[in-house]
Amino acid sequence: MFEETSQLVVLIFKANTQREERKQHLHIAREKAELIHVLLRLMRDLHCISLEEFVSLQPHMETIGKQLT
C-alpha cells in the first residue's frame, strides 16, 4: 500500500511539472488511485482496518479522485 501511495504522489508531482506528459501521468495516477481504493476495500473486508478507519479514508480518496479528473 505504501508503494502505491508513494507512486501516486510522484505521478501527481510529474503531472504538475511535466506539462508535455501531463495527460499520461494523470491517466496512470487515476489507475493508481483506483488500485488504492480497491486495496482499501480489500483491507476492510479482511478486517485489516476497522470500519471507522475505512470511513475516515473515503472522503480523502474521493477528493483525490475528483482532482485527477
N, C-alpha and C positions, 0 to 999 in steps of 0.2 A: 504494500500500500504506500509506503514512504517513497519508493521508487517512482510510482505512477504520479503521485502528487508533486514530486520534485520535477519530473518531466513536464508536467502541466505548467508549472511556474516558468520553466525555461522557455516553453513554447509561447506563452503569453508575452514574455520579455522579447523574444525574437520577433513576434508579430508586431510589436510596438517599435522595434528598432530597425528591422529589415523590411522596409516598405515594399520592395520589389517582390518579396516572397510572402507577403502578409496573408494572402488568401490560403496558401498552402499550410502555413503554420496554424492559422485559425481552424482549418479543417481537421488537422491532426489533433489540435487541442480539444476540439469538440468530441472527437472519438475518445480521447484520453479521459475527458470529464465523464463521458457515458460509462466507460470502464470502471472508473472510481465509484460511480453511482451503483453499478451492478455489484461491485465488491462490497460496498457498504450494506446493500440489501442482503447479500450472502452472509456477511458477518453478523447481521441482525438475526437471520434465520438460524444460524449456527450458535446463537447466544454468545458470540464473542464480544458483542457490545450490547448494552441494555437498550430498551425501547426509548428511554429518556435521552440517551446519547444519540441514538439514530434520529430522533425527532429534532434534537438541537442542531444536528448537522444538515438537515434537509433544507432550511432556508438559505444556508450558505451555498449549497450545491445548486439550488435554483437560481440564485444571484449570479453565480459563475456561468451557468448555462445561458442565462439571458445576455450576459456581457459578451459571450462568444458568438452570438448570432447577429 
